[in-house]
Amino acid sequence: MTTLDNVRNLRIADYNYPLPDERIAKHPLAQREQCKVLMYKDNNISQHIFHEVPSLLPDDSILIYNNTRVINARLRFKKATGSNIEIFCLEPVVPHDYQLIFQTTTQCTWLCLVGNSKRWKSGDLMQQVSVGGDNITVTATRGERRGNAFEITFAWDGNDITFASLLEAMGEIPIPPYLNRGTEKSDLTDYQTVYSHIDGSVAAPTAGLHFTDEVLAECDRRGIARRELTLHVGAGTFQPVKSDNIGDHDMHTEFISVPRDLLAELATTTRPVIAVGTTSVRTLESLYYVGQILESNPDATEEELRVTQWMPYTTACSITPQQALQNIVDYLDRHSATDYLGSTQLMIAPGFTYRIVKGMITNFHQPQSTLLLLVAAFVGNENWRSIYDYALEHDFRFLSYGDACLFL
């Protein structure tokens, strides 16, 4: 049986564990850095406080985190009949670029989930909203269906009003559904990392929520390099695995952006790379396969460079991580580009070989989730359960607003 067959035949039921609702943190601690962190290193588990993390990391490590910022992606409209329609923006369609779409005025199109869509059979939705003291009329027109989502075109009057301003005035922060509560004012800051500044996510890279400016400054004092990349987290991060085997689960696709300077640094350094969050992990590990494609096809198109779900398990990995990263640097230089822009559908599960990431900071993830599969692939398929059993026995708080893990 091939590696791909072994991975596709993994039973998601084998990645289940009991998670009582009272163990799910509904809000973060008032002081983020005071949460607990479970450290797993050399088959040993220890318990610490998050502000100690800089002292727990190798002194010469490179800490890489996701600078994406969560947008107010949830929009509520009310039909003339009184029906409430909720529109959840997933990814840009026209223009098909995050930076451009937030700067657009008068009209743009997004791929969206639509709540209560059966009540919206025809016609446009309209809503009045105040933006900077001006009353703006916003219209939503439903277009083509794509899977369980729709293309929605938003149009509004006011030629100087950007879509970013519209979302800020009209939208809500889309907190995870498993919190089982509505969005609160505190979530506007609680559900953003202190280093977030690139708009685009509909879910936070939550491992980074524990960091404060003081913790980051301590990293600097200890000589730990800090670097940024961007992966815009989609709603697919909450998508449960509904199939018995993971081979029947379709991974969501996410947009990634990595600076050329970071790629060049990683191509030559021997310093251990510590990824903050599963989004950073997926981005960094995807880069190896981009570089592998370029090894045999230096003039590959953007579509040919897309990292597909099962690529790690079907690709003959013939080059070192350093060479793969250098291939991307050379590709960018040939195209006079300062950033690598691409997309990834990467599935990381037991059977996967980590090539760039040597450590990760993450949270405790939902049972039977692709994020738990990613962790199991890193710590060992036989070890993840003992880690989670320890956390349950020692009153760790789980999921987005919960405690942290450090795996080295």
N, C-alpha and C positions, 0 to 999 in steps of 0.2 A: 504494500500500500504506500502511495506517495505521501510526502509531507502535506500536500494540499488535501488529499483524501482524509488524512488524520485530523487536520484542522476543521475541515468542513463537517466531519462527523462528530465533533465535540457536542455533547448534550448540554444545553443551557441549564437544565435542571441540576447538573453537577456544580453549578455556581450559584446555588441558593443558600441563604442563611436566614435565621429568624431576626426580623427587625421590627420590634414593637414601635408603635407610633410615638410613644413617650421618649424614645431614644433619638428621634429626628429633631434636630435643633430648629426651632421656629424662628429664632432671631440669633444674631451673633452676640458674643460677649461684648460688654460696653467697651472694654479695652481689647482690641483684636489680638494683640500679641500675647495676651494672658491665657489663650486657649492651650489645651494640652497637645503634645505631639508624640506620636508613637514612632520610635526609631527602630528600624530593622537593619542589622548589619552583621555579616558573618554568622548568620543563623541565630543571632541573639536579638531579643526584644527588650527595649528599655523605654522608660517614660520620662518625658521632659516637658518644659514650658516653651512655647513657640519663640519667645524672645531669646532663647538659648541657641536657636538654629545656627546663627553665624559661627558659634564656637563648635558646633557639631560637624560642620562642613569641612572638607579638606581645605587647608589654607590657600592652596594654589588653584582652587576650582573656579570655573566660569559658571555663574548663575544666569540662566536664560529664562526670561518670562514673557508672557503674552501681553502686549500693550493695548489690546482691543478694549473698546468702551461699549458698554451696553446702551442701546438706544431705547427710546420709549416706543417699543414696537407694537404695543397693543392699542388699537384704536376702537372706540365704541361709537356706533351710529344708531340712530333710532328711526325706524320707518314711520311714515304717516299713520300707519295702522297701530303704532305703539310697540311693535316688535323690536327687541334689541338685537342688533347684529354686531358681532365682534370680529374685527379684522386684525390678523396677526401677521405683520410683515416679516417675511423670511429672507429673501434675497432680491437684489435689484435685477430688473429685466431691461428697461429702457430709461436711462442709459445703463448699460451692463457694467457698471463700475461704481464702487461704493463712494469714492470721493466725489465723483461727478454727480451722482444722484442726490447727494445731500446738498449740493450747490444749485440744483435745478430750481427754476421758478416756473410757475403756472401749471406744469404737468409732468408726471413721471409714472412709470409702471413697475409694480413689484409682484413677485410671487408670494402669495399669502394663504394662510389658513383662514377659513371663514367659519365662525361659530354661529350656530342657528341658521345655517345656509338654506335649509328647507323653507324658511320664512322669506327668503330673498330669491324669488323665482324670476322676477323681471324688474326692469326699471333701474334707475340710479338711486343711490343713497346720498343724502345731503345733510350737512351739519354746519352749524354756525360756531365759529371759534374766535376768541380774541387773541390776536398776535401783536404784541407791542402796542396795545391800545387800539389797534384797528380791528374792526369786525370783518372776518373773512368767511366766505362761503366755500366749503370744501365738498366736492362731489366725488363719489366712488363709483366706478363702472366695472362690472364684472365681465371678464373676458374668458379666454380659453382655459379649460380645466386641464391640469397636469397632475395626475395621480390623485392624491387627496387634497391638493391645493389648487388655487385659481390665480390667473393673472388679473390683477386689479389695477386699473388706471385711476390715479388721483389727479384731480384738476382743481385749481383754486384761483380766485381773483387776487389782485395785489401783485403787481409785477416785480416788486422788490422783496417779496417774501420767499425765502428758500424752504425747501422741504425739511431741512434740519430744524428751522425755526418752527415749522408747522408741527413736527413731531414733539418738539420741546413743549409746545403749548397745549397740544391735543392728546398726546399719547400717554401711556402708562409704562413703567418699568415692568417687564414680564417675569415676575418671580417664578420659581419652579412650581409646577402643579402639586408636587408631593408635600408642599408646605401646608396645603389645605387651608389657606386663608387668602384674603384679598391683599392687594398691594397697599402698603402703608407709607406715610411720608418718610419714615426713617430708611426705607429701602432705597430711596434716591441716592443716598450716600453709602449705606451698608452694602449694597449690591454692586459696588464699583471698587476696583482695586485702586490704591493710591497712585499707581503709575499708569492708569488707563488714560489714553488720549487720542486713540484712533477709532472713530465711530464705526459701528458695523455689527456688533454682536446682538443676538436676541437672548443670550444667556451669558452669565459671567464666567470667566475662567476662575472658578471659585477657590482653587488652592492659593491663589494670590491674595485673597481677601484677608489673610492673616498678617500680611506685611504692613508695617508702618514706616514712616520716614525714619524713625529712630533705628528700627531693625535694619533697614537698608544702609543707613550711615554706619552701623556696626560692621556690616559686610565690607564696606569700603575701608574701614580702619584695619580690618584683618587681611586686606589684600585680595579679597574675593572679587573678581571682575563681574560686573553686571551688564548684561546685554539684552536687547529687546528684539522680538519678532512679532508678527501679527498673524493670527488665525481668527477669523470672524466665526464665532460659535453659532451654529444654527439650531433650530428647534429639534433637529434630529438627534441632538445629544440626549434628549429625554425619551427618544423612541425606544420602547421596550422590545426585547427580542421575543417575538410571538411564536416563532417556529421551534420545533423540538431540537433540531440541530442548527448550529450557527451557519451552516452552509446555505440555508434557505433564507437567511436574513440579509437584506440589502443595507449596506452602510450608507449613511448620508455623505454628501460631498460638501467640502468646506473650502473657502478661499484662503490662501496663505500668501504672505509677503515677507521676504527675508532680505535685509540689506546686504549688498555686495561685500561691504567691509566685514560683516560678521562671517560670511561664507569664507572669505579669504583668511580670516583669523582661525577659524575652525579647521581649515585645510592644512594648517601648518603647526597648530599647537599640540602639545602633549598633555595639557591641563585637563583634568576630568570635567566633563560637561554635566551640570546638574540642571535638570529641567523643572520649572515650576508649573505643575499642572499637566493634565493629560493632553491638553491642546498643544502645549509646547512640545511634548513628547511626540505626538503625531506629526507635527510640522518637521521636527528635526529628523525623525526616522524616515519621513517621506523623501527628504532631500537625497538620501543615499540612492534611491531608485530613480530619481530624476537624473542624477549623475551617471548611473548605470546605463540609462537610455542614451545619454549623450556620448557615452564611450563608443557605441556602435553607430550612432546617428547624430553627429555633431550639429547638423542643420535641422534637427527635429522641430516641428511646429508646436505651437502652444498646446494643441489638442493631443499631439503625440507625447507630450511631456506630462500629461495628467497621470497621477498615481492612482491606479485602480485598486479595488478591494483586495484581490487575491494576488497581486503582483509579487509580494515577497515570497510566496510559496511556489511560484512558477518561474521565477527569474534565476538564471544562472549568475550568481554573484561572483564576478571574476576580478573585481578591483577592490582596493582598500577604501575605507571611508574617506581618507584624505584625498585620494585620486578622484573619487566621485564628487566631492565638494569643489575641487580644483576645476573639474570639468564644467561645473555651473559657473564658476568665476570666469572662465575663458569664454563661455557662451555669452555671459552678460557683457564682457568686454567687446566681443565681436559685434554686439548689438548696441553698444554705447549706453547700456542700462545701469542704473544705480541700485536697483532692487530686483530680486527674482519674484515674479508674480505667477502664481499657479493655483492649482486646486488638488485636493487629495480626498480619496475615498478609503484610505488605508484602514484595514482591519488588523489590529494587533491582538493576537490570541496565543495561548500556549502552543509552541511550535515555531513561533516567531523568534528571530535572532536580532537582538538589539545591536546596532552598529555604531551609534554616535552617543547615545545617552548612557551615562555611567551612574547616575543617581536621579531620583525624582522626589519632589515634594507634591503631595496630593492629599485629597480628602478621603473619607470613607464613602464608598459608592454603593448604589442600589444593588440589591440582589438581582441576579440574572441579567446584568447589564453588560454592554460591550466595554464599559470603563473598568468593570471588575475583571473582565478577560484580559485587558491590557496590564493590569496590576499582576495577575496570575502569571502572565508571560514574563514579567520582570523578576518577581521574587521566587518563582517556581510554583508549578501547579500543585505541589504537595504542601506548600508553605502558606499560601494566602489564607487558608481556613484557620490555621493556628493564630495568625495575626489578628484576624477578625474576631475569633473567639476571645483572645486576650482583651481586645478593645471592648467587647460586650461585657466581659467579666469585670473590667476596671472602669466602668461608667464613662467611657468616651462618648462624645456627642457626634451624631452621624449626619452625612450629606452636606449640602451647600454651606450652611451656616454653622457646621459642626467643627470638630477638632481635625487635626492634620496628621499626616504620616510623612516620615522621611525614610526613604529606602536607598541604601548605599550598597 
